[in-house]
């Protein structure tokens, strides 16, 4: 079995629809959270342009701990309320940041990052962790990206 997902689409809604379908196929029937986070980060990394980091922080006893990702090695532990990921975890609200340098307390793991989106992953009222995407481009993530990435988060929340 090969996993050759080559997704090319003319517009963002189509791109994210195809990406969501590919992700659903990739995680279908697999209960192992680490395997699903690992494959999800690889799929997103391969599909979305202009990223320098994509991956997961897991909620381990009220602290965010680094999970599977693609990109440079990153900060391992992030307290709730600190940085973009910690604020997303604490508020349970999507953080879509045009310019991370203007975000109070932003944690610069990779100096290449200029914009970021963090989606909380919630199942049955429980915060499982967050999905974090970073870009070297300022303002990389639009409302269309947010809608698409929130959908990916919904798919993932069911298999983590
Ligand atoms: N910049 C993030 C930290 C995680 S890295 O980007 C991988 C933040 O401020 O939460």
Boltz pocket constraint, residues with backbone or C-beta under 6 A from the ligand:
constraints:
  - pocket:
      binder: B
      contacts: [[A, 53], [A, 74], [A, 75], [A, 78], [A, 82], [A, 83], [A, 84], [A, 85], [A, 86], [A, 105], [A, 106], [A, 107], [A, 108], [A, 109], [A, 110], [A, 113], [A, 116], [A, 132], [A, 134]]
      max_distance: 6.0
